[in-house]
């Protein structure tokens, strides 16, 4: 009998052992699966570290940690070494199996000096910043979350290397190395924003990107036509919005108040993520009032920049009325709503898909610089405003990873954009209001590939196809009777179509740790066609077909630890667009008319850069560049039907047109310095100076700012209650004092054709030099709560940034709150 009991007992034990073993195996498997995700934390505080770059030895697989410090390492090979790199921490590495079978927690130690960062924009793929020869400024989550700027144009000023021009409150036109508007390329999430009506003067399209949902901004200086094609003459501004996060459910909230324009921003976003699919959606509402300019004015400027009058109705008639507060710039406020929704789906470890939807819409935006112009004793315009500025973007991006003979990594981006841009004007005491309405439909496809050839060798290549459809309409409408009559369209009334087809390749060779060589070529072919309905023009159709071959060669040389030399030879090009060759537009005393003989403009650029990293103390870098422009598109005097004047919208104007100058030059220098100082202090300084000449017409080249830059000193203080019974961290307090400065733009250095807005400067003198002293304090209580207080323009100085039509804000108190749940 005891044998049967023993057999029963033995059977139960075997069964339980079997169950235990199965549970143990299941637990290991589950932990193995969960360990595909790691979390990266700060050694001192234990806080999560976002934007850490993870990559394997040949960088064929890479990813970034999210705002919770988490990253998925499932795509790395079992035997891979995974490197963890962040500009503020020591580089560290682990074998994947150490992470998988460990606790998945990676602890980073702080560095005393910033190490090299990663860049994405230079070759449309992740690479070390120290391996690219270009000057690149990077704004990551930390910088973006601690700035108090109101728009995605303004945040570029924080680099200290970009000047931003404004014609109105709802403005923001970045200037890179003497190029502006349609001569620099704006990109959002891999989709080019530049379209067929991007104008050559000043434009505000950058403000249609919601800066409250940005994850990263990269500013690439210098011609970048090999990778990006037409328009990237002065450089590229690439905005990256936040991506959805897997296995996360969180809610974010942000609000800001600014005293100088009674500005109010309210933002909310949420993320819902499963194992393979995730969605991030955000909405931002901004309400900006009239801008109050500074009251501290040099006596020599007189009433320059004061807004003395506005237009109002008296007994049903336009009347010029005195502004009781000339420092309040009337008609400079506006509202804007931005919505972003991104859905991410991982089909497998080798395929990632992202659906990206963006919508930006605004109220009417008054053109302040035009409403401040006089015609005799009265103002020139009773009304001048942009209709609601609408931008819609839909893109589908596929990211593919596969070791085959064609590529290691591939990205395809298919996109559609619809842009609505209207201008509504009415002259003083004229009942007919002019409506000029433009719709642009943009279709694009980008296909970018990276192939790891051998150790130290990579090939980047790709294709780009774009199509622009421009539809332009115009009418006069009587404000009293409602009667409608035809009017001259801003762009060709019969419609315009542009197409581009391009292919590029860039070979990267790293023969040793001391040297990186890049050689690239790009060919682009473009077709442009417009039909005109205006009988005053001597032609009814323009067709332009252009092909362009561009190339670049660069060398990065590191002769000894800490030293780096960069050499660049590059060409760039820009096809004329509809705004260049087909526009009828009045400003100041001039009217621009179409030119059927316009050709592509080319740049030939040489650049030398040097940097010195003093470990534990400072990084100092400088670049000297020279750009030769052939067939540069500039404004010149012109005869239309043998006349140098034209009656337009009831007034006579001097006729000019965009034409190709045979030669223009730009030369400049940029200096940047950063230093980590003892006691958690840090210093940053920049200086930029350049000159430009239209040699053909023997006049200054437009869009060339005076010298400018930024100087700042910051301190990070770790708060704690270590002396109490419940000791622990109370968060981080960052204080910064910084100065933005600009030299004087002399009258004699301004172009005579209107690009520099000389009518907005002091007549005969130019734009005066200026500087502002500013302070910000950012308190990160924990991972959920952040508050910020800033004072900009502490001395309440009155100034205008170069070529701006509106005065900059005076003393400005800014309060911000950020919550993450």
Order of alpha helices (4+ residues) and beta strands (2+ residues): alpha-beta-beta-beta-beta-beta-beta-alpha-beta-beta-beta-beta-alpha-beta-beta-beta-beta-beta-beta-alpha-beta-beta-beta-beta-beta-beta-beta-beta-beta-beta-beta-alpha-beta-beta-beta-beta-beta-beta-beta-beta-beta-beta-beta-beta-alpha-beta-beta-beta-beta-beta-beta-beta-beta-beta-beta-beta-beta-beta-beta-beta-beta-beta
